[in-house]
Amino acid sequence: MEGLGLTPLTKPQARALPDGLRGIVTVLNTPFTQENRVDLGSIERNVIRACEAGVAGFLVPALAGEVGQLSQDERVAMVRTVLETVRLYGEGRTPRERLISGEDGYLPPKEGARQVNDENGGSAIQPVEGIEETPEGRDAVLDLHHSPWVIGGSTAQDGKERIAAAEALLELGCDGILAWIPYTTDDQYEQEVRELASLKPPFLMLQDWDPSGPGLPIELIRRLFEEVEEFKALKIETMLAGPKYTAVLKATGGRLHVSGGWAVTQMIEALDRGVHAFMPTGMHEIYCEIFRRYAIGNREGATDLFRKILPVLAFSNQHLDISILFFKRLLWREGTYATPRCRKLQYQWDEYQERIADELIELAIGVSSSLHLLDE
């Protein structure tokens, strides 16, 4: 592509969906400085933490990243930083000459890891035989032979802006692109999907975002999957997401990659239903540990850990803006983000919600700390 002047940082590897992308794909909140600029140093720290936790990939930028408040230049800078950090993390090096917390904060990728594949399109998570419930055994569930996937978010209300964003993401070298396209009619939606697909991304992930409704029609999803080669993944975030996961997997014979996000309060149900990946925000270590336990057949242990964070999810999932406010504050309290600053959100919490948020942040930090103790 020409005209953007971008140099690809990485060449997307040929990785197959749905089997190639399993586990936790973290959605990055956008950190801002006190001067309201995008804080690339905080992004680096967040990406490093997530890599060390064992995430399968990143989505950036996204609705949870206040994408509507970002300029095109800011989007490009964020994605470039994530791609660079992921690549250099895999090489055991620090981005540019940046030192994290006064020292080289990078750790080499964990060895001996592999993914859990389901070639028949059935349950996404197959128990791994012969894995002990130890830190080493838990690490063996994840596939870190490849660097984490980087999925570029091209969401925009305007079709021309969406195409321009997608072109920039592909020129940078993202593994695939995600787009939320407002749905009016089947014909309108299909036309806009085909416009994105004409860019020939390695894969196109559509975001089925409708937290108060049923989302995209199942038949439209099935038909687009059969007819549009680039459409290989769907992120479902609707009311009653559980039955929709199953309906979509059944309609596509398990060949369409299906992930969940906003319905994180039903994460265990989603894993039971065969969802390939989950795309939450923050709490990297906790989510990856839930996935590890489930993947080795320890559903009870996964459920026990998941239930410990349910109060957090019940609070943060009241509204998208509450989620953004909460997880930025958590990342700030953990020392990952320099500020909890947000841009122009529709909703701001009051002093009562802020107090509850601080109590729940202590809970989340405590649960995460308990996992680190298990590794010692």
HELIX and SHEET records of a PDB file:
HELIX    1   1 LEU A   40  ALA A   53  1                                  14    
HELIX    2   2 LEU A   63  GLY A   65  5                                   3    
HELIX    3   3 VAL A   67  GLN A   69  5                                   3    
HELIX    4   4 GLN A   72  GLY A   90  1                                  19    
HELIX    5   5 PRO A  135  ASP A  139  1                                   5    
HELIX    6   6 GLY A  159  LEU A  172  1                                  14    
HELIX    7   7 ASP A  186  ALA A  197  1                                  12    
HELIX    8   8 ILE A  218  GLU A  227  1                                  10    
HELIX    9   9 ALA A  241  ALA A  251  1                                  11    
HELIX   10  10 VAL A  264  GLN A  266  5                                   3    
HELIX   11  11 MET A  267  ARG A  273  1                                   7    
HELIX   12  12 HIS A  284  ALA A  295  1                                  12    
HELIX   13  13 ARG A  299  LYS A  308  1                                  10    
HELIX   14  14 LEU A  310  SER A  316  1                                   7    
HELIX   15  15 LEU A  320  ARG A  333  1                                  14    
HELIX   16  16 GLU A  351  LEU A  374  1                                  24    
SHEET    1   A 9 GLY A  23  VAL A  27  0                                        
SHEET    2   A 9 GLY A  57  VAL A  60  1                                        
SHEET    3   A 9 TRP A 149  GLY A 153  1                                        
SHEET    4   A 9 GLY A 176  ALA A 179  1                                        
SHEET    5   A 9 LEU A 204  ASP A 210  1                                        
SHEET    6   A 9 PHE A 231  THR A 238  1                                        
SHEET    7   A 9 HIS A 257  GLY A 260  1                                        
SHEET    8   A 9 ALA A 277  PHE A 278  1                                        
SHEET    9   A 9 GLY A  23  VAL A  27  1                                        
END                                                                             
